[in-house]
Amino acid sequence: MRGWIGLIERYLAEFREYLAANPDLLASIRSLLNAFVRVGWPEGVALTYRLGDAFR
């Protein structure tokens, strides 16, 4: 599980400006994170809560 979360964290860190400028891509990432939340993966839940911090 850590692999998926680590990959998303890396994309958020490396492509922050592009993600912020592309609402469709950001919506896709949010959708993926919501899937993690629905199945109760703690790392996915934690990243979902931190998502807003990535764009501050």
Secondary structure, 3 states (H helix, E strand, C coil): CHHHHHHHHHHHHHCHHHHHHCHHHHHHHHHHHHHHHHHCCHHHHHHHHHHHHHHC
